[in-house]
Amino acid sequence: MRSDPDNRARPAAGTRLCALDEIPSPGAKGFRFRDGEAMFAGFVVRQGEAVFGYVDSCPHAGWPMAGFAGQYLTRNSDLILCGGHAALFRIEDGVCVAGPCPGQTLTPWPVLVEAGEVYTT
C-alpha cells in the first residue's frame, strides 16, 4: 500500500487513535482506516512518553511493514522491522539502516500525545 497524502481514508488531524497505555513501551500498534474503496494504514511506535507515527508501507516494496507476524519492531524493540524482507529502520526518523533499501525512509504519519491519548496531527 503506497503512501498517498490525498487518500480520502487518511484520518483527519485531531483524530484520536488510542490511549497511550494501549501501546507497550517500547512497542508499536497498527491502525487501519477505510472510506469506501480507499484504505489508509499507519502505525505508531512508543518509547516511554515519545511516539512516532509512520505510514504502514515499506519504502522498498510497498507492502505492510508488520508482515504476517504482526510485529513492527525487532526482538529487542530497538528498530522497526519490515516483516517482508527484514529491512531495519530507526524508530526516531524512519531511516533504513540495514537491508535492501539503505537510506530510504518510512513516510512519517504525524502523531502526538495529549492528556494520555494519541492523536493524529
C-alpha positions as CSV (number, residue, x, y, z in Angstrom):
1,M,0.0,0.0,0.0
2,R,1.8,3.1,-1.2
3,S,1.6,6.4,0.7
4,D,-0.9,8.9,-0.8
5,P,-1.4,12.2,1.1
6,D,-4.6,12.7,-0.8
7,N,-6.0,9.4,0.3
8,R,-9.6,10.1,1.5
9,A,-9.3,7.3,4.1
10,R,-6.4,9.1,5.8
11,P,-7.7,10.2,9.2
12,A,-8.0,14.0,9.7
13,A,-5.7,15.9,12.1
14,G,-7.1,15.6,15.6
15,T,-8.4,12.0,15.2
16,R,-8.0,10.0,18.4
17,L,-6.1,6.8,17.8
18,C,-5.9,5.2,21.3
19,A,-4.8,5.7,24.8
20,L,-1.0,5.9,25.2
21,D,-1.2,3.0,27.7
22,E,-2.6,0.7,24.9
23,I,0.8,0.7,23.3
24,P,3.5,-1.1,25.3
25,S,6.7,0.8,26.0
26,P,8.7,0.0,23.9
27,G,6.1,-1.2,21.4
28,A,4.0,-0.5,18.4
29,K,0.4,-0.6,17.3
30,G,-1.1,-0.6,13.8
31,F,-4.2,1.3,12.6
32,R,-6.4,0.9,9.6
33,F,-9.0,3.3,8.2
34,R,-11.4,2.7,5.3
35,D,-13.6,5.1,3.3
36,G,-15.3,3.1,0.6
37,E,-12.6,1.5,-1.6
38,A,-9.9,3.8,-0.1
39,M,-7.8,2.4,2.8
40,F,-5.1,4.1,4.9
41,A,-2.8,2.1,7.2
42,G,-0.4,3.6,9.7
43,F,1.4,2.5,12.9
44,V,2.6,4.2,16.0
45,V,5.8,3.3,17.9
46,R,6.1,4.2,21.6
47,Q,9.3,4.7,23.5
48,G,8.4,5.9,27.0
49,E,6.3,9.0,26.6
50,A,7.5,9.6,23.0
51,V,5.5,8.4,20.0
52,F,6.5,8.2,16.3
53,G,4.0,7.6,13.6
54,Y,4.6,6.1,10.1
55,V,2.5,5.1,7.1
56,D,2.4,1.3,7.2
57,S,4.2,0.8,3.8
58,C,7.7,-0.4,3.1
59,P,9.5,2.2,1.0
60,H,11.3,-0.6,-0.9
61,A,8.4,-2.8,-1.8
62,G,5.1,-1.0,-0.8
63,W,3.8,-3.9,1.4
64,P,2.7,-3.5,5.0
65,M,5.6,-3.4,7.5
66,A,4.4,-5.9,10.1
67,G,4.0,-8.8,7.6
68,F,2.2,-12.0,8.7
69,A,3.7,-11.9,12.2
70,G,2.0,-8.6,13.1
71,Q,5.2,-7.3,14.6
72,Y,6.6,-3.8,13.8
73,L,9.7,-4.0,16.0
74,T,12.8,-6.2,16.3
75,R,13.0,-8.6,19.2
76,N,15.0,-6.0,21.1
77,S,12.4,-3.4,20.3
78,D,15.2,-1.0,19.2
79,L,14.4,-0.9,15.4
80,I,11.4,-1.1,13.1
81,L,11.5,-4.3,11.1
82,C,10.0,-4.9,7.7
83,G,8.4,-8.3,8.0
84,G,8.6,-8.9,4.3
85,H,12.3,-8.6,3.7
86,A,13.9,-7.8,7.1
87,A,14.9,-4.2,6.4
88,L,15.6,-2.3,9.6
89,F,14.6,1.3,10.2
90,R,15.4,3.7,13.1
91,I,12.4,4.5,15.2
92,E,13.1,8.2,15.7
93,D,13.3,9.1,11.9
94,G,12.3,6.1,9.9
95,V,15.6,5.9,8.0
96,C,16.6,2.4,6.7
97,V,19.9,1.3,8.3
98,A,20.0,-2.3,7.0
99,G,18.5,-4.4,4.2
100,P,17.7,-3.7,0.5
101,C,16.8,0.0,0.9
102,P,19.6,1.8,2.9
103,G,19.0,5.5,3.3
104,Q,15.3,5.3,2.2
105,T,12.8,6.4,4.8
106,L,9.4,5.4,6.0
107,T,6.7,8.0,5.3
108,P,6.0,10.0,8.5
109,W,2.5,10.0,9.9
110,P,2.4,12.9,12.4
111,V,1.0,11.9,15.8
112,L,1.2,13.4,19.3
113,V,0.3,12.6,22.9
114,E,-2.1,14.8,24.7
115,A,-3.5,14.0,28.2
116,G,-2.5,10.4,27.8
117,E,-4.2,10.0,24.4
118,V,-2.6,9.5,21.0
119,Y,-3.9,11.7,18.2
120,T,-3.1,12.4,14.5
121,T,-1.7,15.9,13.8
